[in-house]
Amino acid sequence: MKLVLVLPLFLLFGCASKQYLVNEDTSFNGPNQKISYVRGSGSSIYIDRFQDFRPDKDVLGRVATGISNEVTPVNIDSGKLPRFASNYFTKAFIKRGISVGTKDDANFILKAAVKKFWVNETSPAFGAEAIECSAEVDYFIYRRAGHGLVWQGRMNLSYRHPSALFDTTRKTSEAIGSCMNELVERLIALDKFQSLLGIEIVK
C-alpha cells in the first residue's frame, strides 16, 4: 500500500498595525549619522522644550505596514514630538562636546518652534522603497542674564534615508533619528552659533 502524506498548507498574512511606534533609543543611536565634534572653552546652553506648531500634533507621518501596505500613522513610543526633540538635541549636543547647562545656570537658552516635521514611506511601482523626512524649525537663542534674544533663524530640511532591500518600514526610527541629526548638524555648523558659544568644529 502506498502511503500518501498530505501536509496542510498555512498562509501567513501580515497584519497592519494601528500605529507605528518609533523607538527613541534606536533613533539616537542609528547608523551613518554624521557627528561633528567641537572644541573650545565654550559657553553653556540649555535646550528648552520644543514648541509644536504643526497642524496635526498627534502623528509624525505615515508608513505602509502589513502585507497590504496599509497606510499607518507614525508616533513616538516615549510621548510627543516636543519632548523627543528637546531630549534628542540635549543628548546630541553633549555627544559633540557642547557644554549643556540647566535652565538656571546656562549662559544661553535655545528655544525652537517646529512648524513642520513629517516622515513618509515612498513605494514606487519601480525602484526601491525609501523613507523621506521634511522639517521646518524656527530657532531662538536667548542670553539667560536679561533674557535678551541674541539670534533667531529658520531651517528647512528635506532628507531621504537610504532604502532597505526588504521592509523599509523597519528603518523609520533610524530615518527620524537621521533627520533630527541633520537638524543638529546644520545648526552647529552656523558661524553665529559657534561664535555665541565660543566653539569651533574639529575638522
N, C-alpha and C positions, 0 to 999 in steps of 0.2 A: 504493500500500500504506500502510495506516495503521500508524504506529509506536507501539506501546504501551510506555511506560516504567514498569517496575514497581520501586518503591523498597522496600527492606527496612525493616521497622519494628522498631526496637530499644526494648525496655522496660528502663528503668533502675531497678534495685531498690536502695534504700538498705540498707546493711548495718549491723547493730547492732555496737557496739564492746564489747570485753570489759570495759573500764572507761572512764570519762570523766575525763580529767585536767584539773584546774584549774590555770590559769596564774597564778603568784604575782604577776607584774607587772601583769597585767590586773586582778587583784583589788584591788591597792593603788591603781591609777590609774583605777578605774571612775568613770563619770559620776554626777552627782547625789548625791555623798556630802557630807554636811554637815561643815564644818570649823570648829571653834570655836578661834580663836586666843587665846593668853593673854598677859598682861603681868605684870611684877613681877620682882624680882631672882631669886627662886626658888631653892629647894634642889634639888640634882640627885637623880635617881632612876635606878636600874638595873633593867631588866626581866629577871628571871631566866627560865630555860627553863620554860615552862608544863608542868604535870604533867597527864597524860591519864588520867582515871579512868572513861572511857566503857567500857561493856561490850564494844563492838566497836571496837577501835582501828585497824582496817585500812581502814575506809571512813568517808566524811563524809556519805554519804546515797545517794539513788537518783534517777536521772533516766530518761526514756524516750528511747531512741535508735533510729535506723533507721526504715524505712517501717512496720514492725510495732510501733513503740513498745515495744521490748523493755526491760524494767527492767534498768538498768545501774548498777553501783556507781560512786560518785564518789570520786576521790582527788586528791592534790596532786602536781604534777609535780616539786616540789623536795624531797619527802620527807613526813614525818609531821606531824600537827597541832601538836605542841608546838613544833617549830622554826618552822613557818609562823606560829603565833600570836604567839610572842615576837618574831619579826622584824617582824611587822605592827605590834605595839604600839610597838616601838622607833622605827620609821620614822614612825608616826603621831604619837607624842609630839614628835619632833624637828620635824616639819612644822608642828605647832601652836605651837612656841616653848617647849616644856617642856625644861628642861635635863636631858639624859641623860648619866650618867656611867658609869664602869666599875664592875665588882663591887668593886674595891679602893678607889675614891675617892668613890663616890656617897654622898650623905647618907642616902638611903633605898634599900631594895631591895623591888621589887614581885614577889611570887610569886603564882601562880594555879593553881587546881585546876579543870580542866574536867570537869564532871560530865555535861554533855550538849552536843553540837554536831551538828546534823543538818539537812541540806537535802533537800528533796523536791519533785519536779515534780508539780504537780496538773494533771490533764487532764479537766476535767468534760465531760459529754456536751454541755452547752450552756454557752457562755461561753468566755472566753479562758483559755489555759493560764497558769500562774504558777509561780514558784519560791518556796517558803516555807522559812524557816530558823528553827530554835528552838535556844536555848542556855541553859545554866545554868553559871555560873562562880563559884567562891569566890575572893575576893581577900584577900591578906595583905600588909600593908606593915610592914616591919621597919626600925628605925633601925640603920644599919650599925655605929656605935660601940656595942658591947654587945649587938648583935643582938636587941634587945628588940622584941616585937610592939607596934605602936602603933595599928594599925587592922585590922579584918577585916570583910568584908561579902559578901553573896551577891547576884548579879544574875541575874535570869531575863529572857529575851528571846524574843519571838515577832515575826518580821519577814516581811513579804510583799513581794517585789521586783516592781516594775512589770512587767507582762507584755509580751511581744512579739507582734506580729501573726502572725509566722511563726517557727517553730523556737525556742521559748522555751529549749530546752536550751542554746543558744549563750550565754545570759545567765547561766549557772551561775557562772562565775568572777566576774562583776560582783556577783551576788547574795551570794556568800560574802564578798566584799570589803565590801559594804554592811552585812552582818551584823556583821562584825568592826568596821567603822567605828562602828556604833551602840553596840557594847560599849565602845569607846574614849570616845565622846561622853558616854555615861551615867556612866562612871567619873569623867571630869574635871569633870563638872557637879556632883559631890558637894561640899558645903561642906567636909567633913572633908578630902577630898583636896586642895582648894585651900588650906585652912588649913595643912596639913602642909608643902606645898611653897612656901608664900608667894606664891601666884599668884592671879590672877583672870581670868575670861573677859572678853575685849573685847566689849562689846555692839555 
